[in-house]
Amino acid sequence: MRFLPDDAQREFARSLDALLTAADTPAVSRAWAAGDTGPGRRLWTRLADLGVFALAVPEAYEGVGPLPVELAFAFTELGRHAVPGPVVETVAAAAFLDRLGEGSGTAAGEWLPGIASGKTVASFCVVTDGSPYALDAAAADTVLVVDGDTVRIAESAGPVQPSADPARRLARPLGGAVLAQGPRVTTAAAHAADVAALATAAQALGLGRALLAHTVEHVRQRTQFGVPIGSFQAVKHRLADTLIGLEFAQPLVHAAALGLAAGDPADVPAAKVSACEAAYAAARTALQLHGALGYTDELNLSLWIRKARALRSAWGTPADCRARVLEGAGVCGS
C-alpha cells in the first residue's frame, strides 16, 4: 500500500495551494458567512477549472473520477485555506448520483456534468434525528435530501440556523419531489456518506496543519519576560502533542482513501475521528497559545478555529465513528 503522493499529486496540491493563497480565502469566507456568495462562487469556478469536483464525477458524465485519493489531497488544501461552501456535500451528491445510477432517471445526466464543471453547486443531506439540516441549502443549485429509503429534491429552504462556524449556513430543506425510492437509495446514501466522511477528514487534516503553522509563527514572535514564548518548555510540549496527533491522522486518511478507491470503506471512520480530533486539538492549542485572542472575530484565525469544531461532528460524530471502528473490529454488535 502506497502512502506517499506521486509527482502528479504533489503538483496538483501545490497548484491548489497557490490558487487559494492568491484568492484571499478569509475574505471569501467572511463574505459567505454574511450571505454574499458572489466571491465564493467565483472561487468555486476556479477550483472546478483545476478539476477538483471532476474528481468525484465519472468519465461518462464529463468527470475524471471517481478518484478518492486525489480527492483527499484536494480537500486537505481546501481545509488548509478554510474554503467555505458545500464542497464536501457537492462531492457527496456526485457520489450518490453515480451510485444510484439508473434509479435516478435522468438526474445523473442532468447534474453530474454541471458538478464537474463547477456550474452546479449541490448540497446533500441525510435526515437523522440529530441533523435535519442541509449545508448551504439556500445557496446551492440543487439539494438532495435522503430520508430513509427515499430521496427528494428540495424545492426551498427554511431560515439559516446559528452555527459554531458562521460560514456553515445550515437550513432545513423543505418540500420537493421524490427522485427515487427503495434499497438502492439506502445503499447509495451510505456510499455518499463514506465519501463525505473521507473528504471531511482530509479537510480537517489540512485545517489542523494550518492552525499549527499559524500558532508556531505566533509563539516565535510573542514575547514574555523578554523571550519568545515558543522557548518555554510547556509551549513546546503542547505544540509537539498537536503535531503528533496530525502526523498520526495523515496515514489513516491516506489509507481510507486507498481503501475507498478499492471499494472498501472500512478505514473511513478511523480516519474521520482521528483527523477531526487532531484538528480540534490544534484549534484548542491555537486558542490557548494565542491567549484566547484567536477566538475574536477580528482575527482570521477564528475562521479556522470555528471550522474545526464544526467539522468534528459533521458526517459522523466522534462517538459514531468510534462505534463503527469497534463494530468493524468485531468488538461490539451491530
N, C-alpha and C positions, 0 to 999 in steps of 0.2 A: 504493500500500500504506500503510495507516494504522498507525502505531506507537504513537500516543498513546491512552490509555484514554478512553472516553467517561464521561459523568457517572454512569451506572448502574454501570459497572465500578469507578470510584473509590469510590462509596458502598459497594459490595459489599466492597471491600478494607478500607475504614475500619471497616465493621461487624465483619469478621473480626478485625481488629487489636484492636478494643475488647473483643470476646469473649475473645480469647486473653490479652490483658493482664490481664483480671479473673480468668482461670482459674488463674493461678499455674502455668504450664506447666512450670517447672523442677521443682516438687514432683510434678507428674503424671509427668514423665519419670523421676524417681528412683524413684517407686513402680513404674512399668512395668519398669524395669531390675531391680528386686528381685523381679519376678514377681507384683506386685499390680496386676492390670489393671482394678480397680474404678474408680479415678479416671479412667483413660484411656477406659474405655467410656462413662462419663458425659459426658466431653468429646466423645467421638465422636458421641453422640446430639445434642449441642448444635450441632456442626458440620453434622450432617445436617439439623437443623432450619433452618439457614441455606441449605441447598441445595448444599453442597459436593460430595457424592457423586452427587447427582442430575445434576450437570453431565456425568457420564460415561455416564449411562443414557438411552436413547432414550425419547421420549414414550410409545411403545407399552407400555413397562414402568414407567410412573409416574415417569419422569425428565423432564428438560428438555433433554437433550443429544442427541448429543454436542457439546460446546462447548469445544474445545481452548483458545481464547483466554481464556475465563473460568476454565478450569482452571489456566492458567498464573498468572493473578492470584491465585487462591485458594492455590495451592501456594507462591507467593512468601511469603504471610503465614504459612503453616504452617511454612516454613523459618525465617522471621524469629523465630518463637517456639519453634523446636525441638520441635514436636509429635511425640510418639512413636507407634509402632504402624505397621501395614502400610498407611498411607494411599496410597502410590504403588501398592502391589500390589493394593489393592482397586479402584482405578480401572482398573488394567491388566486385572484379571479381568473387569470390566464391559465393557471394550473387546473383550476376547477373546470373551466370550459373545455380544456383539452381532454381531461379525463372523462368528462361527461359525454363527449363525442356526439354521436347521433341523437342521444337523449335530449340534447339542447335544440334540436331542429336546426334552424339557420343562425342561431345565436353565435356559435363559434366563428363562423364565416363573417358575421356582421361586426363583431367586436375585436377578435384577436388581431387582425391586421392593424386596426387603429391603436391597440395597446402597443404593438411592436413599434409603430411609427411615432408614438407619443401623442397622437391626436386624440386618443381616448384615455381619460383618467377614470379608473374604476375603483370602487370600494367593494369590499366583500365582508359579509357579516354572518357568523353562525350564532343564531339566537340561543342563549342559555339563560338560566335563572339569574345568573350574576352579571350578564352583559348583553342587554337588548339593544345596544347602540352600535352604529357603524361609524367608522372614522371618516370625517370629511364628506358626509353624505350630501351636504348641500353643494359642495364644490365639485363633486365627481360627476362625470358624464353619465355613468350608469352605476347602480348599486344593486348587487346580487345579495339576496337575503335567504339563507338556508335555515329552515325551521323543521327539525325532524327529517322526514324524507321528502320534503317539498322545498323547491327553490322558486322564488319570485323576484321580479324586477320592481323595486320600489318606485313609486311614482312621485313621492315627495319626502320631505324630512321634517321632523319636529325641531324645536328650538335647540340651539347649541347648549350643551351642558358644561358646567365647570369641570376643569381637568387639572391634574397636577402639572401638566405641560400645556400651557396655553396654545401652543402650536398644534396640539392634537385636538381638533374640534369635533367632539363626539355629539351625535344626534340620533334620535330614534327614527329609523326608516319607516315610512308609512305607506299603506296600500300597495297596489301593484298587481300585475297579472302573474299567474302561475306559469313558470317556464318549463318545469319538469317535475315529476314525482316518481317515487319508487326507490328501491335499494341502490340503483345506480347513483342517485343523488347523494345518499349517505356515504357511499364509497368515494365518490369524487370529492366530497367535502372533507373527508378525513385526509385525503392526499393533499388537498389545498392547505389544510391546517398545518400539515407537516412542512410544506414549502414555506408557509408564513412563519412558522416557528424557527426554521433554519435562517431565513432572512433576518428575523428579529435578533437572533443570536449573533449573527455576523454584524448587524448594525450596532448592537450593544458592545461588541468587541472593539470596533472602531471608536465608538464613543468613549469607552473606558480608556483607550490609549490616548485619545485627545485630552481627556481630563488629567491623566497622569503627566503628559507633556506640559500642559499649562501650569500644573502645580509645581513641577520641578523647576520650571522657569521662574515661578514666583518665589520659591524659597531660596533661590540663588540671589535674588535681588532684595528681598525684605530683610532688614537687619534688626537685631535686638542685642543690647549690651555690646554694640559695636561690631558684631559679626553677623554674617548671613545666618538665618535660622536653619538653612539647609545643613549647616555644620553640626547641629545638635543631634545627638545620638537617637533620641526618641523620634525625631522627624525622619531620620534615615531609615529607622526600622519600619515606620509607618509606610513610607514610600516603597521599601523593599517588599513588604507584605502585599501591597497593591500590585506591584509588578509581577510577583509570583502568581497571584490569582489570575491575571491576564495571560501570563505565559502558559499556565495550565489549561486555560479555557481554549486557547487558539488551536491546539491539535484536536481537541474534541469537536470544534466547529468544522475543521477540515475533514475529520473522519466522518462526521454526519453528512457533509456534502458529498463525499465519495460514496457513502452508503446509499444516499438518496439517488445518486446517479445510477447506481446498480439496482435500484428498485427496493432497497431495504432501508426503512426509516427508523430502525431500532435505536440508532445513536442520536437521533434528533433531540429527545427530551433531555439527555445528559448535556448536550451542547447548549441547549437553551438555558437550563438552570445555571450552568457553570459560567457562561458568558454574561448573563444578566446579573448574577450575584457579584461577579467580578467588577462589572461596570458600576453597580450600586455601591460597592465598597470604594471604588475610585471616586465616586461622587461624594461620599462621606469624608474621604481623606481630603479631597479638594476643599470641601466646605470648612473643615476644621483648620487646615493649614493656611487658608486664606483669612482666618479669623472671622468666619461667618459672613464676610463681605461678599463672597461668591454667590450668596443667595439673593442679593439685591437685584432687582430687575434692571438696574442701570448697567451692570456688568454683563458682558456677553457670556461669561462663564455660567451664568444662571440658566442659559438655554440648554447647555449640556447636562447640568445637574438635574434640572426638572425632567428632562427626557429620560435620564437613567432610571428614575423612579417609575415613570410610566411604562417603559419597556419591560421592566421587571415582571409585570403581571400581564402584559399583552401576549396573546396567543400561548397561554399556558402559565399559570402561577407557579412559583417555586414548589408549592406543595403538590400541585397536579403533576408537574414534571418529575418530581422525585417518586411519586406513586407509580408513574409509568415506567421509570427505571427499575424500581423494585419488582413490578409486575413482570417486566420482561426478563428479569433475572430469576423469576420463579420464587421470589421471597414472599409475595403476597398474592392472594387470589384476585381474579378479575372482577 
